[in-house]
Amino acid sequence: MAGLTQGAIAASGAGAARTDVPAAAAPGTTAAPPSSAPDGGGADGTAVAPGVPDLTSAVADPPPDPLPGGTLPAPAGLGPGPAPAAATGTTPGTTSGTAAGAEPSAGSEAAASSPAAPGCVPAPLEERAAAVLVVGLPGVTSADQDLAREVVELGVGGVFLSSSNVRTARQTTDLVTGLQAGMDVAHGRPLVVSTDEESGRVALARQVVGAGPSPRSLAASSTPAEVEQFAAASGTRLAELGVTLNLAPVVDLDEGPADGVIGDRAFGADPDVVTRYAAAYWRGLASAGVAPTVKHFPGHGRSVTDTHAEGDVVETSLGELLRTDLVPFARAVEDGVPVVMLNHLGYRALDPHLPASLSPAAYAALREMGFEGVAMTDSLGMGAVHQRWDFPESVVLAVQAGADAALTTDGSQARGMRDALVAAVRAGALPEDRLSEAAARVTALAGGDPVRMSCVDVELPAVRAEAAQQDAGRAPAAPGPDDGP
């Protein structure tokens, strides 16, 4: 895999790794998973974890410090502060995904996007803008309700099912069937139907799928093969409801209090343990026909701040991230996981001024790891973003930066977000090729025709079956700690 191009990451990882900070640090501080490794990594002469590309060799000087208290200045035109550089999209005659001359990621299917034949006419700009949105439907239980009709008419790329949408299996199946039928009539393409079923305390389809142990407990009490079977059974139940995308597993590293912002949602704090158990989980989902998502890139375990409420800046160096937090993500890219979700934390080593979900440097780092699938934001209504930018502003920043799918749990914001993207393209603030690339990827994830949408041919990565055989030959990992029932 290629290293980052010069300037793609705005920081050199000069901040020292804080391996001495306890997991239960005070709010507003960062907490690092236990590690005995020295600070730094890769080009600075220390070790980089196997399978993780060396991203340290071509980084620029570190950016200025954030404002006092860890607050982050806003970009120009959308609040005070400097504007981030816009990410470049697909240029006619080139491909997107890996950097020019880079080899495709080992183990994943080819996923480059390329323009269609001359004379291809893409869908209207308004439709391409709507297609990058994945939206929640608060309180909606029937496709005949007003908000359901509105987002279908608008042509969003996907919907997000929360616990308020899931009452019974029959009701949920009817809701999804009605939404898909409406999309087929109105736009001739399917929707991504997503939910957040991690097992444990974040299980939004629990009413139908059933309760399960936390990922931490799974890793403590089960083998990876058993976790794969568990995830396959869960995925089968989701698929029966019509769910096509699960926003799981969590691949963050955390051994702090079980009820922390990540806590027992993580399989543990050891990169190898987390990688092995998360890989089992994503293989199980994929075997049931449900696309998995790994989150929260580039790793949320080092902060105890709940980004549903506020932001934070992680001070850890790039070298330390490469050795620890990024290891499970590198394996996910290798195995062909099709979706990666970016979190709302700032990172000193990447861009302390913007949350990763809105940062060109964070998306560049993900792509330079070889990822060619759908890059998705965490929900843009969360406080770390929404306290600084409203929905129309944040969605433009996200797609500019490199997001393909913009998630919001409030579908009533979809029209304003769609209109903001259209206006940004017409004003020259958002390259149309970038929007087209994003719409093509989300359309492909839904099972639609990306060429019909954007005149961009896209093949997304897919989880490969032989990944299980690869794990079978590895030394077993010790289970993580258990919190009990």
Backbone hydrogen bonds, N-H to C=O, Kabsch-Sander energy under -0.5 kcal/mol:
donor,donor_aa,acceptor,acceptor_aa,energy
7,G,58,A,-0.9
8,A,5,T,-2.5
10,A,350,L,-1.1
11,A,349,A,-0.6
19,T,17,A,-1.0
21,V,18,R,-1.3
25,A,22,P,-0.9
29,T,26,A,-1.8
31,A,302,R,-3.1
32,A,18,R,-0.7
42,G,46,T,-1.7
43,A,41,G,-0.5
44,D,41,G,-0.9
45,G,42,G,-1.9
52,V,49,A,-2.0
55,L,53,P,-1.0
59,V,56,T,-0.8
60,A,9,I,-1.5
67,L,71,T,-1.1
70,G,67,L,-1.4
71,T,68,P,-0.7
74,A,80,P,-1.1
78,L,75,P,-1.6
78,L,79,G,-0.6
87,A,400,Q,-2.4
90,T,433,D,-0.7
94,T,91,T,-2.5
96,S,113,S,-1.2
98,T,96,S,-0.6
102,A,99,A,-2.6
105,S,370,G,-0.5
108,S,105,S,-1.3
114,S,457,D,-1.6
116,A,455,C,-2.7
120,C,117,A,-1.6
123,A,453,M,-2.5
127,E,124,P,-0.6
128,R,124,P,-2.0
129,A,125,L,-2.4
130,A,126,E,-2.0
131,A,127,E,-1.8
132,V,129,A,-1.0
133,L,130,A,-1.8
134,V,406,A,-2.5
135,V,158,G,-2.2
136,G,408,T,-1.9
137,L,160,F,-0.8
140,V,137,L,-2.3
145,Q,142,S,-1.6
149,R,145,Q,-2.3
150,E,146,D,-2.5
151,V,147,L,-2.3
152,V,148,A,-1.7
153,E,149,R,-2.6
154,L,150,E,-2.2
155,G,151,V,-1.5
156,V,151,V,-1.8
157,G,130,A,-1.2
157,G,133,L,-1.4
158,G,133,L,-1.8
159,V,192,V,-2.7
160,F,135,V,-2.5
161,L,159,V,-0.5
161,L,194,S,-3.3
162,S,160,F,-0.6
165,N,162,S,-1.8
166,V,162,S,-0.6
166,V,163,S,-0.7
167,R,165,N,-0.7
167,R,168,T,-0.5
172,T,168,T,-2.4
173,T,169,A,-2.6
174,D,170,R,-2.5
175,L,171,Q,-2.2
176,V,172,T,-2.5
177,T,173,T,-2.7
178,G,174,D,-2.4
179,L,175,L,-2.3
180,Q,176,V,-2.6
181,A,177,T,-2.3
182,G,178,G,-2.3
183,M,179,L,-2.2
184,D,180,Q,-2.2
185,V,181,A,-2.1
186,A,182,G,-2.6
187,H,183,M,-3.0
188,G,183,M,-1.0
188,G,184,D,-0.8
189,R,183,M,-0.8
192,V,157,G,-2.2
193,V,191,L,-0.5
194,S,159,V,-2.8
194,S,192,V,-0.6
195,T,245,L,-1.4
196,D,161,L,-0.6
197,E,195,T,-0.6
198,E,196,D,-0.6
198,E,202,V,-2.1
199,S,202,V,-0.8
200,G,212,G,-0.7
202,V,199,S,-0.6
203,A,201,R,-0.8
204,L,196,D,-2.5
206,R,203,A,-1.7
208,V,205,A,-1.8
209,V,205,A,-3.2
210,G,206,R,-1.8
216,R,264,D,-1.8
218,L,214,S,-2.5
219,A,215,P,-2.4
220,A,216,R,-1.5
221,S,217,S,-1.9
222,S,218,L,-1.9
227,V,223,T,-2.2
228,E,224,P,-2.5
229,Q,225,A,-1.9
230,F,226,E,-2.3
231,A,227,V,-2.8
232,A,228,E,-2.2
233,A,229,Q,-2.2
234,S,230,F,-2.3
235,G,231,A,-3.1
236,T,232,A,-2.3
237,R,233,A,-1.7
238,L,234,S,-2.1
239,A,235,G,-2.9
240,E,236,T,-2.0
241,L,237,R,-0.9
241,L,238,L,-0.9
242,G,238,L,-0.7
242,G,239,A,-1.0
243,V,238,L,-2.2
244,T,193,V,-2.6
245,L,193,V,-2.1
246,N,291,A,-2.7
247,L,195,T,-2.9
248,A,246,N,-2.0
251,V,295,K,-3.3
252,D,295,K,-0.5
254,D,252,D,-0.6
254,D,268,G,-2.5
260,G,257,P,-2.1
264,D,258,A,-2.2
265,R,262,I,-2.6
266,A,263,G,-1.7
274,V,270,D,-2.7
275,T,271,P,-2.3
276,R,272,D,-2.5
277,Y,273,V,-2.4
278,A,274,V,-2.8
279,A,275,T,-2.3
280,A,276,R,-1.6
281,Y,277,Y,-1.9
282,W,278,A,-2.8
283,R,279,A,-2.2
284,G,280,A,-2.1
285,L,281,Y,-2.2
286,A,282,W,-2.2
287,S,283,R,-2.3
288,A,284,G,-0.9
288,A,285,L,-1.0
289,G,286,A,-1.6
290,V,285,L,-2.1
291,A,244,T,-2.7
293,T,248,A,-2.5
294,V,339,V,-2.0
295,K,249,P,-1.2
297,F,341,M,-2.4
299,G,296,H,-2.8
303,S,300,H,-1.6
304,V,29,T,-1.1
307,T,305,T,-0.9
309,A,306,D,-2.3
310,E,306,D,-1.9
314,V,346,G,-3.0
321,L,317,S,-2.0
322,L,318,L,-2.5
323,R,319,G,-1.5
324,T,320,E,-1.3
326,L,321,L,-2.8
327,V,324,T,-1.6
330,A,326,L,-2.4
331,R,327,V,-1.9
332,A,328,P,-2.1
333,V,329,F,-2.3
334,E,330,A,-2.2
335,D,331,R,-2.5
336,G,332,A,-0.8
336,G,333,V,-0.7
337,V,332,A,-2.5
339,V,292,P,-0.7
340,V,374,V,-2.1
341,M,294,V,-2.7
342,L,376,M,-2.9
343,N,297,F,-2.4
346,G,312,D,-2.9
347,Y,351,D,-1.1
348,R,314,V,-3.1
349,A,316,T,-0.6
350,L,347,Y,-1.3
351,D,347,Y,-2.0
354,L,351,D,-0.7
356,A,345,L,-2.6
357,S,343,N,-1.8
358,L,355,P,-2.2
359,S,356,A,-1.3
363,Y,359,S,-1.8
364,A,360,P,-2.5
365,A,361,A,-2.2
366,L,362,A,-2.0
367,R,363,Y,-2.5
368,E,364,A,-2.5
369,M,365,A,-0.9
369,M,366,L,-0.6
370,G,367,R,-1.9
371,F,366,L,-1.4
374,V,338,P,-2.8
375,A,373,G,-0.6
376,M,340,V,-2.9
376,M,374,V,-0.6
377,T,405,A,-2.2
378,D,342,L,-1.4
380,L,407,L,-2.9
382,M,379,S,-1.6
383,G,308,H,-2.5
384,A,307,T,-2.3
385,V,382,M,-1.7
386,H,382,M,-3.2
387,Q,383,G,-2.0
388,R,385,V,-1.8
389,W,385,V,-2.4
394,S,390,D,-2.8
395,V,391,F,-2.2
396,V,392,P,-1.3
397,L,393,E,-2.2
398,A,394,S,-2.5
399,V,395,V,-2.2
400,Q,396,V,-2.6
401,A,397,L,-2.3
402,G,398,A,-1.4
403,A,398,A,-2.7
404,D,375,A,-3.1
405,A,375,A,-2.1
406,A,132,V,-2.9
407,L,405,A,-0.6
408,T,134,V,-2.2
411,G,136,G,-1.4
411,G,409,T,-0.7
413,Q,410,D,-1.9
414,A,411,G,-1.6
417,M,413,Q,-2.1
418,R,414,A,-2.9
419,D,415,R,-2.6
420,A,416,G,-1.9
421,L,417,M,-1.9
422,V,418,R,-2.1
423,A,419,D,-2.6
424,A,420,A,-2.3
425,V,421,L,-2.0
426,R,422,V,-2.4
427,A,423,A,-1.8
428,G,425,V,-1.2
429,A,424,A,-2.0
430,L,424,A,-1.5
434,R,431,P,-0.5
435,L,431,P,-1.7
436,S,432,E,-2.7
437,E,433,D,-2.3
438,A,434,R,-2.1
439,A,435,L,-2.7
440,A,436,S,-2.3
441,R,437,E,-2.1
442,V,438,A,-2.2
443,T,439,A,-2.3
444,A,440,A,-2.3
445,L,441,R,-2.2
446,A,442,V,-1.8
447,G,443,T,-0.6
447,G,444,A,-0.9
448,G,443,T,-2.8
453,M,449,D,-1.6
454,S,450,P,-3.0
455,C,451,V,-2.2
456,V,450,P,-0.9
457,D,114,S,-3.7
458,V,456,V,-0.5
464,R,335,D,-1.8
467,A,464,R,-1.4
468,A,465,A,-1.4
470,Q,466,E,-1.9
471,D,467,A,-1.9
472,A,468,A,-1.8
473,G,469,Q,-0.9
473,G,470,Q,-0.7
474,R,471,D,-1.9
